[in-house]
Structure formats: structure tokens, C-alpha cells
Amino acid sequence: MKPTSEQAEICDDPLYRGGLVVVNAYAGSGKSTTLRLLAQSHPGHKFLYLCFNKTVAESARRIFPDNVRVSTMHAVAYGAMCKRFGAAKLGRELRPAEIKDHLRLANGFSAVQVRDALREFLLSTDQEPGIQHVGASGAGASSDYWKEILKATRKYWQEMICRDSSVPLSHDAYLKLFVLEKTPLRYIDTILLDEAQDTNPVTAEFVSFQRREGAGVVLVGDKHQSIYRFRGATNFVERALAIEEARVYGLTQSFRFAQPIADLASDILNLWKGDDVRISGLGTPGKVRSQAFIARTNSTILERANSLIGSGKKAIHFAGTVDRENFKPDAKYGFEELLDVHSLWAKNPDAVKTRYMKRFNSFSEVKEMAENPNGQDAELKRMVALVERWADQLPDTLRRLSASACGPQEAQITLSSAHRAKGLEWDRVEVADDFVNLCDADLEAENMTEPEFNEEINLIYVAVTRSRGGLSLPTSIETWRACYLKGETPPRSRKMEEKLKKKQTR
């Protein structure tokens, strides 16, 4: 393959020892191809390509040259930790019942608090569990109860990292321990980190340490596709762009879609993200063999799935579901939680199964939380509305949805959240109308932190750039775009107009 001028510039980088290269790669711009070309351009160089998950790693091994070692971050850590602890101790996830029994805690609630505190610690760059990791905030953090939870958390962590203890090291735990031990990887010259815009802090610390030890680092990602902040991910691309010695390149030519979609994506980034890039669309629309519906919330996906089944569609793929689970969407798309909300509505709290919903004793408590203006839980609010609207029909509806689930090859249509759509593409895409309304976005931003608002815009950008050709947009985006191109202020949505009127009459 002949590289583009942008790719050729990256391939010509000398890749200094201890150097930092940042490639800001916009949607569909051929990140993996560029990294492969870079490796081929430096045949005497030894690379470690760190990718997002096992599936991506398996695909990369088929296309990368022999001077590239392809791995996930967990696999690198596993290889080192397995030699010390043995495979039997590694990889089992934290179970509250085991924590309760091992620490002889008084109840299951405390075991859950220890488990959650450990998870917070394991995703941080901290050296040991601290009060900042336990489920407390403000003055309550210093209470005797939370001090005891912290003490138990620290004790369990020490048991986890003890070779002679039966307490398992979870996947995040052995990764954390490996990174804390700061072992230089002398067998590589340069690390290639893919999807760097959604790197967890532990991996970011590992890569930064290896660079301090002399390894070159190439970070590749799209800073506008950072959408996993809620999981503790950090935008490593944005951070690296601020480092003075970083050598920065851009991939602005998309092979996925043609110029109309490129222009829409550019307009969104120009106005709402302050990025003056103009993406070039090099893709050529072809025959529609695959189509998808992308939504912001799981509740919207459920409503669309129900509508599709009602219209005769019997083969639906839910993006992110896997073969070993028969492609069932129940857990990944929140349908289990929705069924629990229904159980509370039906005054059957004993039927509640999910951890989150067990904290509620009644449907009225769920509704109070959903309607709390300070709660900002749009998903829970939609669940309550669905339960009240569908009532006793809901359990049967969820069973029919589960029965319609199939793999991507057999699907008549794919339904996906914006989060699960990242990295995927279809010939035709319909974007749902449950994202932040761009006609109201300036006012919506006042009720969010800057990172929260940026992530909402990123989700829209991800959704509209999944198509290889056909793109159906909600009225809110079409209205905003038409006004933006004319230099006009878009009209407020009816919902926002009503909200403003109520505010004025107070």
C-alpha cells in the first residue's frame, strides 16, 4: 500500500530512544494501517504494540510485521506475574462473598464496600489504598465506619499480593502490581499505544515509566473519541499534546466515509470542540449490506428493538454482545436492571437481582432518584418511564427481544449504544434523537462540567462517523446544522423553551 502524505511523514520519524510521538487520528483515518507502515519503515526496530482488547490483538497479529510484538496491557502483566504466582492465583474477579468470609466481615454490604474500594484503587496510580478510594465523601470520609473499610481494604490487598495466600489476584490487580513494580522492558525499542484517548491511568503510568527508562513511545488515538471517562479512563492523547518535546502528527483523511459526512464531523468539532480541523472524506459509498441504529441510552435501544420486532424484524444484533453468551443483550444493555425496576414497580423486591438496583427498597425510591434534578441519571429516568408505560407487558417484551438476538452476520440490523459503536462501522447508520440537543447545547453546557460536556459532544461525533455511506440524522442535528451553515442561531427545542419559561416565572 502506498502511504498518504500524512502517513509518509509519520513513517519518516526517526523514533528516538525516549522520544514521544503523538498521532491525532480522526475517525476512519487508518490508525492500524499507519502503525503497520511505521513498523515496516523501521525493520531493525523492536516494537511493542499495545491494543485495546484481545480481539484487536488477534487481528493485528495477522497484519503486523515480525518486528512487532502485539499484546494487550493485561497480557504483558500476566506473563510476568504468572511466573511468580502461578496461573491458578491469577484472573479470578473479586467476589463480595469471598471477601466477607476471608475478612470475617459482619455483613455483605461491608464486603461490597471493600470490593468497590479495591476497584477504585486498582484503577488509580496510587501506591496503596487510601480514604479517597472508599465509598465516602466530604466529612463522612473520616467516620469510624469508613476507616474500618479502609483498614479491611488494605488488609485484603496485602493478602492478594502474597504468594502463599489463597486470595486471588484479579485481572486489574495483577496489572496494578506489575506496574507498581516498575520493571523496564529491555526487549523493546518503541511502544505503540493504540486508542490512547481512552487509556486507564495504570496503563498510562506504565507507558510513561517505560519512556523514562529510554523506550520510545508512539501514542495513536482520536482525542475527540474519548468517551470512557466514567470508567476512569484518561485522555492520554490530549495530555501528551501538551508535552513540549512531543512530535505531533495528524491523520485527517478518512477512508471510511465521503466528504458530506467528513464536513458534518468537521463542523461539530469546529464549533463545539474548538478544533479547526477539516477532515477529508476519501471513502466511496457502496451497496448497503449492513445497517445500524445508534443511540445514547440503552432505553432508546430497547424501544427501537421492540418497534423492529413489531414490524417483523426477527434477527437483531446488539453490538458488543458475544457468541459465548448467545449474543443476548440482557446484561450489556441494562435490560436486567430494567426488569428489576419492573419488579419494584410490581412490589416484588425479592426478585431484584442486579447490584445497583438492590440499593432501592421500592419503586417510589427509584422514581425519586430518577426525578432528582441533581441526580443527572437520564438512563434511570427513561427506565422509570418505560416501566410506567409498558407495565405488565414489559417482562414479555424483554423475553421477545432476547429471543431475537443474533450474531452480526445473520442480523437484519444492528442496534448499538454510542459507546459500543466505537471502532465499528456500517454501510448505513441512523442516529437516534436522544443525544444532547445541539440546538440547546450552549445552555446544556451550563449544567455540566467541561469534561462532561466534551464527552457528550464526542459521543455525537462517534455516532455520526460510523457510516460508510448512508446517514440518517435526528431533527435536532439537522436543524442545528442548517442554521450553523447559514450563520444563524438555531431555534430552541420545545423542551428547552418550557424549561426557560418555568425559570422566568420563578
N, C-alpha and C positions, 0 to 999 in steps of 0.2 A: 504494500500500500504506500502510495506517495503521500507524505505528510503535508498538511496545510502549512501556510507560512507561520501560523501561531504555534503549531506543533513542532515545526522545524526549529524555531527559536528555543523552545524548551529542550529539545534533544541536543542542542549545541551547548547547553550549560555545562561548565566544567565539573560540577559536582564536587566542590572542595570538601575535604575532611572537616567535619564540624560545621559545615555550612548549612544554610537554611533556604530552601526554595519553596515558594508558596504559589500554587496554581489555582486561581479562582476560576472554576469551570462551570459555566452556566448550563442550564438544562439541555440535555441531549447533545452535549458538545464532544463526546467521545473520550471520557476520562480514562477508561481502561485501555483503549487503543493507544492513547497518548503515553501512558505509563509503559505499555509494551514496546512502543517505538523508542522511548527513552532508554529502556534496558538494552534493546538491540543496538543502540548507538554507543553503548559503553560495554562491549563484550568482556573486557577484563575486569569489570566491576562486579562485586558481590552484593546483591540486593536482598532485603527482606521486605516483602510486600504484605502489609497488614491490612486485611479487609474486614468488612462489616460482619459477615457471618459465614457459616460452613458452606452454604450453597454457593455464595460468591467465590469462596476459596476454591471449591471443586471446579467451577467454571474457569477460573483464572489459570489453574494448573494446566489446562489444555491449550492455552494460547500463549503463555509467557515462555521466554527462552530459558535455557538451563542455568543461566547465571542468576536466576531469581528464585528465592525460596518463598513460597506462598503459604501464609498461615493466618489464622485468627489470633488475636491477642491472648485469648484463653488457651489456645493450643500451645503457644510458646511457653506460657507459665506451667501448663500441665506437664510438659516434657521435663522441665526442671524439678518440679515438686514431686512427680511420680517416683523419681529416683530416691528421694529421701523418705517419703511417707508410704509409698506403695499405692497401687491403683484402688484398693478396697476402701481407703480413707478419703479419697477424692471424689467430689462431684455430687454427693447427695445434698439436697437442699435442706434448709433449716425448717424443722417441724416443731410447732409450739408444744405438742405433747411430749416430745423428746426433751426439749429444753426444760419443761416443767418437772419432769421426772428426774433429770440429771441434777438440776439445781435444787430440787425439793422445794419448789415454789408453792405458795399457798393456793394459787388458783391459775386457771388458764389465761385470764386477762393479763396477768403479770408476765406470763410466758410470751404472749403476743407482743407485749411492750419490749421485752428483751430482744425478740426476733426482729422487730422493726428497728430498734436502736442499732443492732448489728448491721442491718442492711444499710442504714444511713452511713454508718462508719465505713463499711466496706466500699462504698461508692465515693468516699471523700479522699483527700490527700493527707488526712490527719494520721499521726503516728500511733495513736491509741484511742479507744472510745472515750468520748467526753460528754459533758452535760448537754452540749449542742446537738447531740445525736438522739437523745431520748425524747419521748413524746410530750414535751413540756415547752412552755414559752413564758417569757416575762417573769414575774415574781414567783410563779408556781414552780419554776425550774429548780429552785433551791429547797423545795419541800422535802421532808424526810422520805416520802414515798419514792420520788424520782431519784433521790440519792441512792436508795436501795436498788432501784432498777439499774442505775449506772454501775453500781458495785457488782451486781449479778452479770451484767453485760461484759464487764471487764474480765470477770472470772471465766465466763464461757468462752471468750476469745482466747484466753490463755490455754484452756482445755483444747480448743480447736487446733492450735498450733503446736501442741505437744505430741510427739511421735508415739508415745505409749498410751495416749488416751483413745478411748473408743468414739469420742465425739468427732463427727465427720467434718472435713473441710469442704464447704460448698464451692461452687464454681467461682463465685466472686471472692470467696475467702482465700483460695489458693492463688488467685490472681493478685489480690491485695498483698499477701505475704511475699510473693515473688518480687513485686515492685518495691516493697519496703526494704528488701534486702539489697537492692541496688547492685545487681550483677551486670557488669559490662558484657555485651555480646561482641566478642572479638572476631567472630567468624563472618561479620558483615562490614561493608563499607558504607552503605546508604540504606536508610529506612524509607520505604514508600508507604505513606499512610493515606488510605482511601477514605472517603466520606468524613473528612477531617472536621467538617462543620458540626458534626454530632458525636464528638469524641467524649467518652466519660472521663472525669478528672484523673482517674487512676491510670488510664492508658496515656493521657496527655503527659502525666508526670514521668511515665516510663520512657516515652519518646524524648522528652526534654532532657532526662538524665543521660540517655544514650548519646545525645548530641553533645552534652557537656564532656562526655568521655571520648569524643572525637568522631563519632559517626555522623555522616551527612544525613540530612532529613529533607524529604520532599513531601509536603502536605498538599493533598489534592482534594478539592471539595467546592461546593457552591455555598457561599456564606448566606445566600437567601433561601437555602433549603434546610436551614437549622430549625427543626420542629420538635425536638425531643428534650427541651429544657425541663419539662415536667418529670422526666426520668433522671434528672441530674446531669444531663449532657451539657457540655460547654462548647461554644463556637470557637474551635481551635483555629480555624481559618482567620476569623476576624482578629483574634488575639495576635496571631503571627504577623498579620499585615502591619501591625503597629511596631514590630521589631525593626529597628533601624537597619541592621545588616541583612535583612531578608531580601532575597532576589525574587521579585514578583512578576508573574506572568498571568495572562488571561486566555481563556478559551471561550470565545464569544460566537463561534459559528456552530449552529445546531444542525446535526444531521437527522434529527428526529422529525422536525416539522418545517413547513414552508413559512414564507415571510409574514402572512397575516397573523399567525399565532406568535411569531417572534416579535412582531410590533406590539401586540397586546401585552405580552410579558414585559417588554421594554417599558411601555407606558406605565404599568403598575409599579415597576422598580424605580422609574424616574421620579414619579410623584410621591409615592408612599415610603420609599426607602432612601431617597436622595442619591441614588446611583444613576449617573448619566450614561450608562452603557446603552448601546443599541445592538441588540442581538441580531445576527444574520440567520435567516432560515434557509438551509440548504436542502431540506427534505422535499420529497416528491410524493404527494398523496397517491395511494394506490387503491386497490379493491378493498372494500370493508369486509374483513374476515373476523374481526374481533371488536367488541364494543363494551364500554363500561359506564357506570354511573358512579360518580364520586361525590361524597357528602362530607360535611364537617362532623356530624354526630351519628352515633350508632342508631339512634331513634329514627332519624330520617331514612337510614338504610332499611330498617325494619319496615317502615311504611311503604317504601318503594317495593321491597320484596313481596309484601302482601298484595300490592297492586298488580305486580307482574304475574303472580300466581293466579290471581283473579282473572287476568286477561288471557290465561292459557299457557304461560311460560312454566315449564316443568323442570328445567335444568339451569340452575343458577350457581355461579361460583362466587364465593365470598373471599376476596383477596386476603392472603395471609394464612388461610386455613391449609391444612396439610393432609396428605394421604393416610398417614397412620391414625388420624382422628376421623377418617371418612369425610373430610372436608366440612365437618359440622361447624357452624358459626357460633354456637351457644355461648362458649366461654369468651372467645376473642372479640365478639361484637356486643358483649354486655347483655345478651338475652337471658342469661342466668340471673343477673341482677334484676332485670325487668320482671321475671317470673316471681322473684322474691318480693318485689314491690306489690305485685298482684296478690301474693299470699298474705301480706299485711293488710291489704285492702279487703280481702276476704276473711279477715280476722282469724287467720291460721298461722300465727307466728312460729309454731313448731316446724313448719315446712320450709322456713328460710334456711338457705344453705351457704350463701356467699359471705365472706368475712366482713365486707363493708356493710352489707345490709343488716347483719346481726347486731349492729350497734343501735338499731331502731327497735322500739318496743311496739310501735303501732303505725298505721298509715298516716295518722294525723301528724306524727313526729316527722315522717318523711316529707309530707306536704309542707310543713312549717319550714324545714330546711330548704326545700326547693324554692319556696317563695321569699326566702330571706334576701333582701336586696344586697346584703353584704356577702352573701354566700357565693355568688357567681358560679353556680353549678347548673349550667344550661342543660347538661345531659340528664340530671336528676329531674329537672323541671319538665322536660319532654317525656320522661318515663311516667311521671305522675299523670300528665295529660293523656297519654296513651292508655293507661290503666283505667282512668275515669271514662274515656271514650269507648274503649273496647270491652270493658267489664268482663263478664264471664266468657266472652269469645276468645280472650287473649291466650289461655293455655293451648287451645286447639290451633290457633293461628301459629303459635311458635312451633308446634309439632309439625305443621304443614311446611313451614319454612325449612326446618331441619331436614325433612324428607326430600325437599327439592334440591338440597346442596349436592354439588358435584365438583369434579376437577376442572381446571381451566380448559382442557382440550375438548371436553364434552359440553361446555357451557354455551347457552344461547346468549348470555350476558354476564358480565362480572360486576358485582357490587363491591365498593371499596370506600373506606374512610380515606381522607387525605393522607393521614399518617401511614397507612398501609400501602398507599398507591406510590409512595416514593420509590424510585428505582424501576417502576413498571411503566409500560406503555401499551396503547391500544390504537386500532385504526380510527375508531370514533369514540368520543368521550362526551358525556353530558355532565355538567357541573350543577350540583344542587343549589337551592336558594337558602341554605342555612349557614353560610359563612358570614363574616362581618359585612354588613351592607356598605359598599364603597360610597354610596350617596350620603351616608351618615358617619363615615369613618372618622372625620375630624372631631366630631363630638364623642363618638365611642372611645376615642383615644384618651379623652379626659378621665375616663373611668378605669383606665388600665395603666400599669407601669409601662415604660418604654419597651422593655424586653417582651412583655406580654403582647403589646400591640404589634410589634415587629413580627412576632411568631404568627399572629393571625393573618397578617399580610403574606408571610411566607407560605402559609397553608393554601392561600388562594393561588399564589404563583406556582406552587407544586401542582395543584389540581389542573390549571389551565395548560400546563406544559406536558401533560401525559399523552396527548393525542398526536398521532402521526398524520392526521388529516382532518376529519370532521370534528367540529367542536360546537356544542350547543351550550349557550350561556344563560344563566338566570337573568331575569329582567333587571335586577339591581346592578349587575355588572354592565349589561348593555346600555342602560340609562347613563350610568356614570361615564362610560367610555365615550358615548356620543357627545356628552357635554364637555368632557375633557378635550376632545379633538377640536371642538368649536371654541374653546376658551371660556365656556360658560360654567356657572355654578349649578351643579345638579340639584333637582328638587329633593326635599327630604322625603323619606318614606312615611307612610301613614302612621306607622308605629312611633316613629320619632316625633312627628307633628303632635300626636296625642301626648307624648311624654313632655314635650316642651310646653304645651298648653297647661298641663297639670302643674308644672313647675312655676309658671307665671301666675297662676291663681292662688298659690300658697301665700 
